[in-house]
Amino acid sequence: MGVSTTISHALLTIVAITLAVSLAIAVLSQLSTILNTMSVSVKHRSDSLRTIITITNAYYDSVNSEFHIFVKNIGDIPYSDLENIDVYIGSADGALDLYNVSTNNITEYDVVDGVLTPGETIEIVIRASKTYDSPYEVKVVFSNGVSETYIFS
């Protein structure tokens, strides 16, 4: 009975250690995943804080019913998601309507590479789907949450 008890304790100890190691590996791998996710999230938030835009000018072409909006990157990192810019247009005292932008609506004035680099200006042309009263309000919103509003007559 003494030898079988020792063997049973040894086997239970081995099983307990194996389970503890398995649990530690599972916890550490999940912790690594959480840390990576948080790191990516912090980087995206940091990038959005370093992306700063300004609308340098905007005008309404009544002949073609088009809004021309000039957006300049005054931040210190480039913005490359030009396909996912939302533009809100309306009368300054009313609700704004959403217009989605594609690369067909954008003219780059520096290097034409699909990236809004620091210091670069792009022109966004939006054909209005309805008539708005002056003064006009335009709001440009990037996919990372950076936005700028401009009111003009």
TORLUM-141865 format. One line per 8 residues: their letters; for each residue x, y, z of N, C-alpha, C. Coordinates in steps of 0.02 Angstrom, whole numbers, plus 50000, padded with zeros to 5 digits. Atoms other than C-alpha are relative to their C-alpha. Layout:
// residues N
A) X Y Z X Y Z X Y Z  ...
***
This chain:
// residues 153
MGVSTTIS) 50040 49941 50000 50000 50000 50000 50043 50062 50000  49957 49941 49996 50144 50120 50031 50026 50020 49931  49973 49986 50067 50214 50104 49854 49944 50027 49955  50055 49978 50043 50043 50124 49770 49978 50071 50019  50018 49933 49979 50006 50280 49874 50051 50050 49973  49948 49956 50027 50173 50356 49822 49993 50010 49925  50010 49996 50073 50140 50316 49639 49939 50043 49985  50061 49961 50010 49964 50390 49652 50014 50074 50011
HALLTIVA) 49982 49930 49987 50033 50550 49730 50044 50028 49944  49955 49978 50054 50168 50561 49596 49959 50013 49937  50041 49990 50060 50039 50539 49457 49955 50061 50007  50042 49942 49989 49922 50667 49535 50041 50065 49996  49957 49942 50004 50068 50788 49552 50016 50016 49927  49984 49991 50071 50115 50763 49369 49939 50028 49963  50061 49976 50032 49933 50789 49314 49986 50072 50021  50012 49932 49976 49917 50945 49423 50049 50049 49967
ITLAVSLA) 49950 49957 50032 50078 51018 49353 49983 50010 49925  50018 49996 50071 50023 50978 49174 49940 50046 49990  50058 49956 50004 49854 51062 49203 50019 50072 50014  49979 49932 49983 49937 51213 49283 50039 50032 49942  49962 49975 50057 50058 51231 49136 49953 50015 49942  50049 49989 50054 49914 51214 49011 49960 50063 50013  50038 49940 49982 49814 51346 49103 50043 50063 49993  49955 49943 50006 49965 51462 49111 50012 50018 49927
IAVLSQLS) 49990 49987 50071 49995 51443 48924 49939 50033 49970  50061 49970 50026 49813 51481 48886 49992 50072 50023  50006 49932 49973 49812 51634 48999 50051 50046 49967  49949 49958 50029 49976 51700 48930 49986 50015 49926  50016 49987 50070 49920 51679 48749 49943 50050 49994  50055 49952 50001 49758 51772 48785 50024 50069 50021  49972 49936 49978 49855 51907 48877 50040 50032 49943  49963 49975 50058 49969 51924 48725 49953 50028 49947
TILNTMSV) 50049 49975 50048 49817 51943 48612 49970 50066 50023  50028 49937 49973 49743 52076 48725 50050 50056 49995  49948 49948 50005 49908 52171 48731 50010 50023 49929  49993 49981 50071 49924 52166 48541 49941 50043 49978  50060 49962 50018 49744 52228 48520 50003 50070 50029  49994 49934 49968 49773 52369 48643 50054 50042 49966  49946 49964 50034 49936 52416 48557 49977 50028 49933  50026 49977 50064 49851 52427 48387 49950 50056 50010
SVKHRSDS) 50051 49949 49986 49707 52526 48461 50033 50066 50020  49965 49940 49979 49825 52649 48544 50035 50033 49941  49966 49972 50059 49923 52670 48381 49949 50035 49955  50051 49969 50042 49763 52705 48282 49976 50066 50032  50022 49939 49965 49707 52831 48413 50053 50054 49996  49945 49953 50004 49878 52912 48414 50004 50029 49929  49999 49976 50069 49875 52923 48223 49943 50049 49987  50056 49954 50011 49703 53003 48225 50011 50066 50036
LRTIITIT) 49985 49938 49966 49764 53131 48351 50053 50040 49964  49947 49966 50037 49912 53171 48239 49977 50021 49930  50029 49980 50064 49800 53190 48085 49957 50062 50012  50037 49937 49992 49740 53369 48075 49987 50027 49930  50018 49972 50065 49646 53442 47927 49969 50068 50010  50035 49937 50001 49582 53612 47883 49969 50009 49930  50031 49983 50064 49462 53668 47747 50024 50070 49984  49970 49935 50016 49559 53809 47665 49952 50044 49960
NAYYDSVN) 50047 49962 50040 49420 53860 47546 49944 49953 49976  50055 50038 50029 49252 53805 47479 49957 50050 49962  50046 49957 50036 49134 53874 47350 49947 49956 49966  50055 50034 50034 48971 53828 47264 49997 50024 49928  50006 49986 50071 48966 53820 47074 49927 49989 49980  50072 50005 50012 48783 53858 47039 49984 49976 49930  50012 50022 50069 48799 53823 46852 49998 49924 49997  49996 50073 50001 48848 53641 46882 49971 49967 50062
SEFHIFVK) 50026 50025 49936 48768 53623 47055 50052 49958 50037  49944 50036 49969 48937 53572 47126 50030 50041 50057  49962 49970 49946 49023 53607 47290 50073 49980 49990  49928 50012 50004 49212 53624 47280 50030 50015 50068  49974 49994 49932 49299 53594 47446 50074 49983 49999  49928 50009 49999 49486 53614 47472 50021 49983 50071  49981 50027 49934 49555 53510 47616 50076 49992 50002  49927 50004 49992 49734 53525 47678 50017 49960 50062
NIGDIPYS) 49974 50038 49943 49827 53403 47791 50052 50043 50035  49952 49959 49962 49909 53512 47923 50029 49960 50059  49972 50044 49948 49952 53363 48035 50070 49978 49980  49932 50024 50015 50115 53267 48036 50004 49928 49976  49999 50067 50030 50062 53098 47965 49955 50000 49939  50041 50003 50060 49990 53053 47795 49933 49964 50014  50065 50033 49997 49809 52998 47770 49989 49965 49933  50003 50037 50063 49786 52860 47641 49932 49970 49985
DLENIDVY) 50066 50031 50011 49602 52811 47656 49953 50049 49964  50039 49949 50036 49538 52937 47527 49933 49973 49975  50063 50030 50023 49402 52815 47471 49945 50005 50053  50049 50000 49946 49316 52830 47641 49996 50067 50035  50011 49934 49972 49289 53015 47666 49926 50015 49991  50070 49979 50003 49114 53075 47707 49998 50076 50000  50010 49928 50002 49058 53250 47663 49927 50014 50014  50068 49979 49983 48905 53329 47742 49990 50070 49974
IGSADGAL) 50014 49935 50031 48827 53475 47649 49929 50021 50017  50067 49974 49988 48680 53587 47688 50002 50074 50011  50004 49930 49981 48620 53759 47733 50025 50006 50072  49969 49992 49934 48708 53828 47886 49950 49996 50057  50050 50002 49946 48546 53837 47985 49957 49938 49998  50041 50060 50007 48479 53666 47933 50039 49936 50009  49969 50066 49997 48515 53482 47930 50049 49991 49942  49950 50013 50052 48665 53419 47832 49985 49932 49967
DLYNVSTN) 50009 50062 50037 48653 53285 47697 50068 49967 49988  49938 50038 50008 48785 53149 47680 50013 49986 49926  49975 50018 50067 48885 53129 47519 50063 49959 50009  49940 50042 49996 49011 52988 47500 50048 50021 49945  49948 49978 50047 49174 53028 47413 50034 49938 49970  49958 50051 50031 49266 52919 47288 50060 50036 49969  49941 49968 50030 49432 52949 47203 49982 50039 49937  50022 49962 50058 49334 53013 47052 49982 50072 50020
NITEYDVV) 50019 49934 49976 49280 53162 47160 50059 50040 50026  49942 49969 49967 49456 53203 47221 50054 50018 49949  49942 49978 50039 49595 53302 47139 50056 50014 50049  49941 49987 49958 49767 53296 47220 50043 50053 49966  49962 49945 50029 49875 53450 47196 50075 49996 50012  49928 50008 49990 50045 53385 47249 50019 49938 49961  49985 50063 50032 50095 53207 47212 49936 49960 49996  50061 50038 50009 49952 53106 47139 50015 49927 50015
DGVLTPGE) 49984 50068 49979 49972 52946 47239 49946 49970 50044  50054 50026 49958 49807 52923 47332 50011 50009 50074  49983 49988 49930 49883 52986 47494 50001 50076 50011  49999 49930 49980 49852 53153 47579 50058 50010 50048  49940 49993 49959 50027 53190 47642 49998 50066 50038  49998 49937 49963 50066 53326 47770 50018 50058 49954  49989 49941 50042 50055 53495 47685 49964 49998 49934  50033 50007 50065 49960 53428 47535 49927 50021 50004
TIEIVIRA) 50069 49979 50005 49792 53496 47478 49965 49957 49947  50041 50034 50049 49654 53399 47392 49937 50042 49988  50064 49968 50015 49498 53464 47306 49948 49945 49994  50056 50047 50004 49336 53369 47334 49943 50036 49965  50055 49972 50038 49198 53402 47209 49938 49957 50012  50062 50036 49986 49022 53354 47261 49944 50030 49959  50059 49977 50037 48874 53366 47143 49941 49995 50047  50055 49997 49952 48729 53421 47251 49938 49966 49971
SKTYDSPY) 50061 50035 50021 48573 53313 47243 49938 50043 50009  50056 49953 49991 48463 53459 47296 50028 50070 50010  49980 49930 49994 48467 53647 47314 50004 50020 50074  49991 49975 49932 48532 53728 47473 50001 50076 49999  49999 49928 49993 48513 53905 47534 50065 50023 50032  49939 49970 49971 48664 54015 47571 49982 50033 50067  49932 50026 49999 48758 54021 47687 50001 49924 50004  49993 50072 50003 48818 53844 47657 50045 49975 50056
EVKVVFSN) 49956 50033 49952 48896 53725 47781 50023 49934 49972  49972 50064 50020 49012 53583 47734 50040 49972 50058  49962 50034 49948 49086 53456 47852 50034 49940 49968  49961 50056 50028 49224 53336 47798 50020 49956 50058  49985 50048 49946 49244 53178 47903 50042 49943 49971  49957 50056 50020 49388 53056 47882 49978 49936 50037  50020 50064 49971 49367 52871 47922 50029 49990 50070  49971 50007 49933 49478 52890 48077 49968 50048 50050
GVSETYIF) 50037 49956 49955 49357 53018 48151 50020 50073 49998  49978 49931 50006 49452 53176 48108 49950 50037 49956  50049 49963 50039 49332 53310 48046 50014 50075 50003  49994 49927 50002 49323 53494 48000 49936 50027 49968  50060 49967 50025 49175 53610 47969 50018 50068 49972  49987 49936 50032 49171 53762 47856 49934 50029 49978  50062 49964 50019 49032 53891 47830 50020 50056 49953  49984 49948 50049 49032 54005 47678 49936 50020 49964
S) 50058 49976 50039 48914 54106 47567 50015 49995 49926
***
